[in-house]
Amino acid sequence: GELQLPLAVRSRRPGDRFRPLGAPGVRKLQDFLVDRKVPRDQRDTVPLVVDGRDRIVWVAGQSVAEDFRVTDPSRGVILLKVRHLGGAG
């Protein structure tokens, strides 16, 4: 899919869905996080990168969305990285 800028970061919301990289179809984010064994108390803190249409592009530390994976590097690639800043964590 075409990425709509600007990108934003938010936490999860009820009903969030996306298509994990390599997955056959769209999944509920909740189910995906459970499958990835993300502890319940951490699920609300996982940063989600969303595009201008609020579509999940990246579940930080977990998976890129299939719809936005790199298929043609010549069209430009956005490299995203998570940095943990100070504090406990």
C-alpha positions in Angstrom: 0.0 0.0 0.0 0.9 3.6 -0.4 2.2 5.1 2.8 0.4 8.2 3.8 2.5 10.7 5.7 2.8 12.0 8.3 3.8 9.0 10.5 2.8 9.1 14.1 3.4 7.0 17.2 0.6 6.0 19.5 -0.3 3.2 21.9 -2.8 0.6 21.0 -6.6 1.1 20.9 -9.4 -1.4 21.1 -10.1 -3.0 17.8 -6.6 -2.3 16.3 -5.8 -4.7 13.4 -2.9 -5.2 11.1 -1.4 -7.7 8.8 1.9 -9.0 10.3 4.8 -9.5 8.0 4.4 -12.9 6.3 1.0 -13.5 7.7 -1.8 -14.7 5.4 -4.3 -12.1 6.6 -5.3 -9.3 8.9 -5.2 -10.1 12.6 -6.3 -8.3 15.8 -3.4 -6.6 17.4 -4.5 -8.1 20.7 -4.2 -11.7 19.4 -0.8 -10.9 17.7 0.6 -9.6 21.0 -0.6 -12.6 22.9 1.0 -14.9 20.2 4.3 -13.0 20.6 4.1 -13.6 24.4 4.1 -9.9 25.2 3.1 -9.7 28.9 -0.3 -8.3 29.5 1.1 -5.3 31.5 3.3 -4.4 28.6 0.8 -4.5 25.8 -0.4 -1.0 26.3 3.2 0.4 26.2 4.2 -1.1 22.9 4.6 1.8 20.5 2.7 1.6 17.3 3.8 3.6 14.3 0.8 4.6 12.2 0.5 6.4 8.9 -1.6 9.4 8.1 -4.7 7.2 7.7 -4.0 5.6 11.1 -3.0 2.3 9.6 -0.4 0.4 11.6 2.9 0.4 9.8 5.1 -1.1 12.6 4.5 -2.7 15.9 7.8 -1.6 17.5 10.1 -4.4 18.4 7.6 -7.0 17.0 6.6 -6.8 13.3 6.3 -4.6 10.3 3.0 -4.7 8.5 3.0 -6.8 5.4 1.3 -3.9 3.5 4.3 -1.6 4.1 7.2 -4.0 3.7 10.0 -3.1 1.4 9.2 -4.4 -2.1 11.1 -1.9 -4.2 14.0 -0.2 -2.4 14.5 2.2 -5.3 11.2 3.9 -4.3 12.7 5.0 -1.0 12.8 3.2 2.3 12.0 4.6 5.8 14.2 3.2 8.5 12.6 3.2 11.9 14.4 2.5 15.2 13.3 2.4 18.8 15.5 4.0 21.4 14.8 3.4 25.0 15.5 6.7 26.8 16.7 6.6 30.4 14.6 5.5 33.4 13.8 1.9 34.3 13.2 -0.2 31.3 
